[in-house]
Amino acid sequence: MSDFRELLDLASERLGGSVLYATDDYFAEKENLLRPQKPVWKEHEYTDRGKWMDGWESRRKRTPGHDFAVIRLGLRGVVRGVVVDTAFFRGNYPSHCSIEGCHARPESDVESLLAANWIEILPKSELSGDSENLFAIESPYAFTHLRLHIYPDGGVARLRVHGEVAPDWRREGGLSIETDLAAAEHGGDVLACSDMFFGPKHNLIMPGRAANMSDGWETKRRRGPGNDWVIVQLAAEGSLRRIEIDTNHFKGNYPDTCSIDGTRAFADDEWFEVLARTKLQAHTRHLFIDELSNLGPVTHVRLNVFPDGGVSRLRVFGVATEEGRGDAAARYVNSLVDDVAAAQLHRCCGSNEWVRRMIAARPFASWIDLVRDAEAIWHSLTPDDWREAFAAHPRIGERSSSKWARQEQSGAASAPADIQEALAEANREYEARFGHIYIICATGRSADEMLAIAWQRLENTPHHELHVAAEEQMKITKLRLMKLVG
């Protein structure tokens, strides 16, 4: 993308961004950094501390060190560029700045954040006063918090953090349930539009209903033939369930009619009709269910408005396909900082060597690539690496603190007492013969079935059984990689 400012501002207050801490904000409050309005100058405005400034400003530093502020992003995401705006700070702006990112729980307190593992994404860089200082960022990781350092002190009017949303799907409820696939908080993105003279295109996918007419997407009045349109990339490939088009606050300037097209081949520009041209009303939420002529699967939708006008929100509710969930899992693994990636991948497979190599193999272009590399790495490991992974599992029928293990072994947990006792005996005989726990992909299997398979596998040679167990481990690993996105 030629201009990263076309991407969402991940730190936006409307998305939940907040300045949690600053070493000093004596002259102007830290909260001003993320205000949505452009900074202003008030010529004769003073406070009891000095000149009123629309930004964050620290006092003059008389001791070694520098000032910094900690920002919680509204949405977890991969930062592609930042704007450090020093508007109206002329003799009191910092000479340089740098930025770090970290991955933490959104509710983390300041004390834990200050002790977190911070990764530099912008090295110490020179600033100009009374200017929008633009810096492209090349880090592949998704962050929840940023730390803006200013050297040594001074004022910054605004900080804009543009990037791509990378949701933690388990916190969002998972991709296996119906969700708004167009929503900004879920990773939907507005790629292009014919016009946005009166209202930015990204307003369409913002949380909640529009506050006023300026909080929607609105085009200029069309004086020639044709119509206006906007293209939204969904968070994941999905099958559609319902679509909502909201013209809230648009009363004399709403579109007369609209239609919606979809595609799963955006690069080929192959579109099919999802919603036929339909009459719209002013200041109204329009819900379409039975009217949808093609439920997909789709990766992108195009809203066509005739001839022009304003729409406040577009909601595209659907359920991600298996391919969509898998590709989302690959993107999620790609976005994790190394220590978080290690923890998440270890939940999928308990081999430390497999985890190390998977981290090194990133990025994965798709679910297909993720699974291919996961299998190739697994099959290249030593028997000791395999046994390390086996040992990370509870025995079949044992209680476990792991939610995933409890779900996978639900068939054994609900079995009668005599079957559970027989499973325990089979576990003991299996371990005595093969030197590792009885491992089987338990998802969807009954206790009786797992017991019968255990007795069958006890007849295998140790060499053959090791490879059978390794294949079962890989089945579990693939299921758990998909569970990373719910």
C-alpha positions in Angstrom: 0.0 0.0 0.0 1.4 3.3 -1.1 0.1 5.2 2.0 -0.2 3.4 5.3 -2.6 6.1 6.5 -5.3 4.4 4.5 -5.2 1.6 7.1 -7.2 1.7 10.4 -5.8 3.7 13.3 -5.4 0.9 15.8 -4.9 3.3 18.7 -8.1 5.3 17.9 -10.2 6.2 21.0 -13.4 5.0 19.2 -11.9 1.5 19.0 -10.8 1.6 22.7 -7.3 3.0 22.5 -6.0 4.7 25.6 -2.9 6.3 27.0 -2.3 4.4 30.3 0.8 6.0 31.6 3.3 8.8 31.0 6.5 9.6 32.9 5.5 13.3 32.9 2.6 15.3 31.5 3.0 18.5 33.5 2.2 21.0 30.7 -0.4 19.0 28.7 -2.3 15.8 29.5 -1.2 12.5 28.0 -4.8 11.7 27.0 -4.6 14.3 24.2 -2.3 12.0 22.2 -5.2 9.9 20.9 -7.9 12.6 20.5 -9.7 12.1 17.2 -9.9 15.7 16.3 -7.0 17.5 14.6 -4.9 19.5 17.0 -5.7 23.2 17.3 -3.9 26.4 18.4 -5.4 28.9 20.8 -3.4 32.1 20.6 -4.0 33.6 24.0 -5.0 30.5 26.0 -2.8 29.9 29.1 -3.2 27.7 32.2 -1.6 28.1 35.6 1.3 25.9 34.3 2.0 27.7 31.1 0.8 27.9 27.5 -2.2 25.7 26.7 -1.2 23.1 24.2 -3.3 20.5 22.4 -1.2 17.5 22.9 1.0 15.7 25.4 3.8 17.8 26.8 6.3 17.0 29.6 8.3 19.6 31.5 11.9 20.4 30.7 14.1 17.5 31.9 17.0 18.5 34.2 18.2 15.0 35.0 19.5 12.2 32.8 16.9 10.1 30.9 13.9 10.8 28.7 10.1 10.7 28.8 7.8 8.0 27.5 4.1 7.1 27.3 2.4 3.7 27.3 -0.5 3.3 24.9 -3.0 0.4 24.9 -4.2 -0.1 21.3 -7.9 -0.3 20.8 -7.4 -3.4 18.6 -4.6 -5.9 18.6 -2.8 -5.6 15.3 0.2 -5.5 13.1 1.5 -1.9 12.9 2.4 -0.8 9.3 3.1 2.9 10.0 2.9 5.6 12.6 2.3 9.4 12.5 4.0 11.4 15.2 2.3 14.7 14.9 4.1 17.7 16.5 1.5 20.3 15.3 2.1 23.7 16.9 5.0 22.4 19.0 7.8 24.6 17.6 10.4 25.4 20.3 9.2 22.6 22.6 9.1 19.4 20.5 11.3 16.4 21.1 14.4 16.1 18.9 13.9 12.3 18.5 11.4 9.5 19.2 11.4 5.7 19.2 8.6 3.2 19.6 8.4 -0.3 21.1 5.5 -2.8 21.1 4.5 -5.6 23.4 1.9 -8.4 23.5 -0.1 -8.5 26.8 -3.6 -9.0 28.0 -5.8 -5.9 27.3 -6.5 -5.6 31.0 -2.9 -5.6 32.1 -2.0 -2.9 34.7 0.8 -0.4 34.3 3.2 -2.2 36.7 3.1 -5.4 34.7 3.4 -3.6 31.4 6.5 -1.7 32.5 8.1 -5.1 33.2 6.9 -6.7 30.0 9.0 -7.9 27.1 9.2 -4.9 24.7 10.3 -5.1 21.1 11.6 -2.1 19.2 9.7 -1.4 16.1 11.0 2.1 15.4 14.6 2.9 16.3 15.5 6.4 17.6 14.4 8.7 14.8 14.6 12.5 14.2 11.5 14.6 14.5 10.5 17.9 12.9 8.5 20.5 14.8 5.0 21.5 13.9 4.9 18.6 11.4 3.3 15.2 10.7 6.3 12.9 11.0 5.5 9.7 9.1 7.4 6.4 9.8 6.8 3.1 8.0 7.0 0.1 10.3 8.2 -3.3 9.1 7.7 -5.6 12.2 5.6 -8.7 11.4 4.2 -9.0 14.9 0.9 -8.0 16.3 0.9 -5.9 19.4 -1.6 -4.9 22.1 0.4 -2.0 23.6 3.0 0.5 22.4 5.5 2.6 24.2 6.4 6.0 22.7 9.7 7.4 23.8 10.6 11.0 23.3 14.1 12.4 23.6 14.7 14.0 26.0 11.3 15.8 26.6 8.8 18.0 25.0 5.5 17.9 23.3 3.7 15.6 20.8 0.2 16.6 19.6 -1.1 13.3 18.3 -0.1 9.7 17.7 -1.7 7.7 14.9 -1.0 4.0 14.7 -2.0 2.6 11.3 -2.1 -1.1 10.7 -4.0 -4.4 10.2 -6.2 -5.8 12.9 -5.1 -9.3 14.1 -7.9 -10.5 16.4 -7.3 -13.0 19.1 -10.3 -15.1 18.1 -10.6 -17.1 21.3 -11.3 -13.8 23.1 -13.8 -12.8 20.4 -15.8 -16.1 20.8 -14.1 -18.0 18.0 -14.6 -18.3 14.2 -16.8 -21.4 14.4 -19.8 -19.3 15.4 -21.8 -16.7 13.5 -20.1 -13.4 13.6 -19.8 -10.0 11.8 -17.1 -10.9 9.3 -16.9 -7.3 8.1 -16.4 -5.7 11.5 -13.2 -3.8 12.1 -12.7 -5.4 15.5 -12.7 -8.9 13.8 -10.2 -7.9 11.1 -12.5 -6.8 8.3 -11.1 -4.1 6.1 -12.4 -1.6 3.6 -10.1 -1.9 0.6 -11.4 0.7 -1.8 -14.3 2.9 -2.7 -15.4 5.1 -5.6 -15.6 8.2 -3.5 -15.6 9.3 0.2 -15.8 13.1 0.0 -18.0 13.6 3.0 -17.3 10.5 5.1 -14.3 8.0 5.3 -14.8 4.5 4.0 -13.7 2.8 7.2 -16.7 4.3 9.1 -18.8 1.6 7.5 -17.2 -1.2 9.7 -16.8 0.7 13.0 -18.3 -0.6 16.3 -21.8 0.4 17.3 -24.2 2.6 15.5 -23.1 5.9 14.0 -23.1 8.8 16.5 -24.1 11.3 13.7 -23.9 11.8 10.0 -20.2 12.4 10.0 -19.7 8.9 11.4 -20.7 7.1 8.2 -19.4 6.7 4.6 -20.8 9.4 2.3 -20.0 10.2 -1.3 -20.4 13.5 -3.1 -23.4 14.2 -5.3 -23.1 12.3 -8.6 -23.7 14.5 -11.6 -23.0 12.0 -14.3 -23.9 8.3 -15.1 -23.0 5.4 -12.9 -23.1 4.7 -9.2 -20.9 4.6 -6.1 -19.5 1.5 -4.5 -17.2 0.2 -1.7 -15.3 -3.1 -1.3 -14.9 -4.8 2.0 -12.5 -7.6 2.7 -14.0 -10.0 5.2 -12.1 -11.2 8.3 -12.2 -14.8 6.9 -13.8 -16.7 4.1 -17.3 -17.4 5.2 -20.8 -18.5 4.3 -23.3 -15.7 4.7 -26.2 -15.7 7.1 -27.6 -12.1 7.1 -26.5 -8.6 6.0 -27.4 -5.3 7.7 -27.3 -1.9 5.9 -27.8 1.0 8.3 -28.6 4.5 7.0 -28.8 5.9 10.5 -28.7 9.8 10.4 -28.8 9.9 6.6 -32.2 11.4 5.9 -32.0 13.7 2.8 -28.8 12.1 1.5 -29.3 8.3 1.7 -28.9 6.1 -1.4 -32.2 5.4 -3.3 -31.3 1.8 -3.9 -28.4 -0.6 -3.2 -27.1 -4.1 -4.3 -24.4 -6.3 -3.0 -21.9 -8.6 -4.9 -19.6 -11.2 -3.5 -16.4 -13.0 -4.5 -13.9 -15.5 -3.4 -11.6 -14.7 -6.3 -11.0 -11.0 -5.7 -7.7 -10.9 -7.7 -9.6 -12.2 -10.7 -12.4 -9.6 -10.4 -15.1 -12.4 -10.6 -18.2 -11.1 -8.8 -21.6 -12.8 -8.2 -24.8 -11.2 -7.0 -25.6 -11.6 -3.3 -28.4 -9.1 -2.9 -30.4 -7.8 -5.9 -30.9 -4.1 -6.3 -33.2 -3.1 -3.4 -34.9 0.1 -2.2 -33.5 1.8 0.9 -35.2 4.1 3.4 -33.8 7.1 5.3 -32.4 6.7 8.8 -33.2 3.0 8.9 -31.6 -0.4 9.8 -32.3 -2.7 6.8 -31.9 -6.5 7.6 -31.6 -8.9 4.7 -31.9 -12.7 5.2 -34.2 -14.4 2.8 -33.4 -11.8 0.2 -29.8 -13.1 -0.1 -29.5 -15.0 -3.4 -26.0 -16.5 -2.9 -24.6 -17.3 0.5 -21.1 -17.9 -0.7 -18.5 -18.8 0.4 -17.1 -15.3 0.0 -13.9 -13.4 1.0 -15.0 -9.9 -0.2 -18.3 -8.1 -0.7 -19.0 -5.0 -2.8 -21.8 -2.6 -1.7 -23.2 -0.7 -4.6 -25.2 2.4 -3.9 -27.4 4.1 -6.5 -26.7 6.7 -7.5 -24.8 8.1 -4.5 -25.3 9.0 -0.8 -24.4 7.9 2.7 -24.5 4.6 4.6 -23.5 4.6 8.3 -22.8 0.9 8.8 -22.5 -2.4 6.9 -22.7 -5.7 8.8 -22.0 -9.0 7.1 -22.9 -11.9 9.4 -21.7 -15.4 8.6 -19.7 -18.4 9.7 -16.2 -19.0 8.6 -15.5 -21.9 6.3 -12.9 -24.6 7.2 -10.5 -22.9 4.8 -11.3 -19.5 6.2 -10.7 -20.7 9.8 -7.4 -22.4 8.7 -6.1 -19.3 7.0 -7.0 -17.3 10.0 -5.0 -19.7 12.2 -2.0 -19.3 9.9 -2.2 -15.5 10.1 -2.6 -15.7 13.9 0.6 -17.9 14.3 2.5 -15.5 12.0 1.5 -12.5 14.1 2.7 -13.8 17.5 5.9 -12.5 19.1 8.3 -15.4 19.7 7.6 -16.1 23.4 3.8 -16.0 22.8 4.2 -18.1 19.7 6.2 -20.7 21.7 3.5 -20.9 24.4 0.7 -21.3 21.9 2.4 -23.8 19.7 3.4 -25.8 22.7 -0.3 -26.2 23.4 -0.6 -27.9 20.0 2.5 -30.1 20.3 4.7 -30.7 23.4 7.9 -31.1 21.5 10.2 -28.2 22.1 12.2 -28.9 18.9 9.0 -28.9 16.9 8.0 -25.6 18.4 11.4 -24.0 17.7 11.4 -25.0 14.1 7.8 -23.9 13.5 8.6 -20.4 14.8 11.6 -20.3 12.5 9.5 -21.4 9.5 7.1 -18.5 9.7 5.4 -16.8 7.9 2.9 -19.3 6.6 1.0 -18.1 3.5 -2.1 -20.2 4.2 -3.5 -23.1 6.3 -2.2 -25.5 3.6 1.3 -24.2 4.1 1.0 -24.2 7.9 -0.1 -27.9 7.9 2.5 -28.9 5.3 5.4 -27.4 7.4 3.9 -28.8 10.7 3.9 -32.3 9.2 7.3 -32.0 7.6 9.0 -30.8 10.7 7.2 -33.4 12.9 8.3 -36.3 10.7 11.9 -35.0 10.7 12.2 -35.1 14.5 13.9 -37.9 16.5 12.0 -40.5 18.5 13.0 -38.7 21.7 11.3 -35.5 20.4 8.2 -37.5 19.7 8.2 -39.0 23.1 8.6 -35.5 24.6 5.4 -34.5 22.8 3.5 -37.7 24.0 4.5 -37.0 27.6 2.7 -33.6 27.4 -0.7 -35.3 27.2 -2.7 -36.7 30.1 -3.4 -40.5 30.0 -6.7 -41.4 28.3 -9.3 -41.3 31.1 -7.3 -39.1 33.5 -8.6 -35.8 34.7 -6.7 -32.8 33.2 -6.4 -29.1 33.9 -6.2 -28.5 30.1 -9.6 -27.4 28.6 -8.6 -28.8 25.2 -7.7 -32.2 26.7 -11.0 -32.4 28.6 -12.9 -31.6 25.4 -11.0 -34.2 23.4 -11.4 -36.9 26.0 -15.0 -36.2 26.8 -15.9 -39.7 25.6 -13.7 -41.3 28.2 -14.8 -38.9 31.0 -18.5 -40.0 30.6 -17.8 -43.7 30.4 -19.0 -46.1 33.1 -16.7 -47.0 36.0 -15.9 -50.5 34.6 -14.8 -49.1 31.2 -12.7 -46.4 32.9 -11.0 -49.1 35.0 -10.3 -51.1 31.9 -8.8 -48.0 30.2 -6.5 -47.5 33.2 -5.4 -51.2 32.9 -4.8 -50.8 29.2 -2.8 -47.6 29.9 -0.5 -49.5 32.3 0.1 -52.4 30.0 0.7 -50.1 27.0 3.3 -48.0 29.0 5.0 -51.1 30.2 5.4 -52.5 26.7 6.2 -49.3 24.8 7.7 -46.9 27.3 5.4 -44.0 26.6 1.7 -43.2 27.2 -1.0 -44.5 25.0 -1.7 -41.7 22.7 -4.7 -41.5 20.3 -6.7 -38.7 18.7 -9.6 -38.9 21.1 -11.8 -36.3 19.5 -15.2 -37.9 18.6 -14.2 -41.3 19.9 -16.1 -43.2 22.6 -14.4 -44.9 25.6 -15.3 -48.3 24.2 -13.7 -47.5 20.9 -10.5 -46.2 22.4 -10.3 -49.2 24.7 -10.6 -51.6 21.8 -8.0 -49.7 19.8 -5.6 -49.8 22.8 -5.8 -53.6 23.0 -5.2 -53.9 19.2 -2.2 -51.6 19.3 -0.6 -53.6 22.1 0.0 -56.3 19.5 2.3 -53.9 17.5 6.1 -54.0 17.7 7.6 -51.1 19.6 9.1 -49.6 16.3 5.8 -49.8 14.5 3.8 -48.5 17.4 6.1 -45.5 17.8 5.2 -44.4 14.3 1.5 -45.1 14.8 1.6 -42.9 17.9 3.4 -40.2 16.0 0.6 -40.1 13.4 -2.0 -39.8 16.1 0.0 -36.9 17.6 0.0 -35.1 14.3 -3.8 -35.5 14.0 -4.1 -33.9 17.5 -1.7 -31.2 16.5 -3.7 -30.2 13.4 -6.9 -30.1 15.3 -5.3 -27.9 18.0 -3.8 -25.5 15.4 -7.3 -24.9 14.2 -8.5 -24.4 17.8 -6.2 -21.4 18.0 -8.9 -19.4 16.3 -11.8 -21.1 18.2 
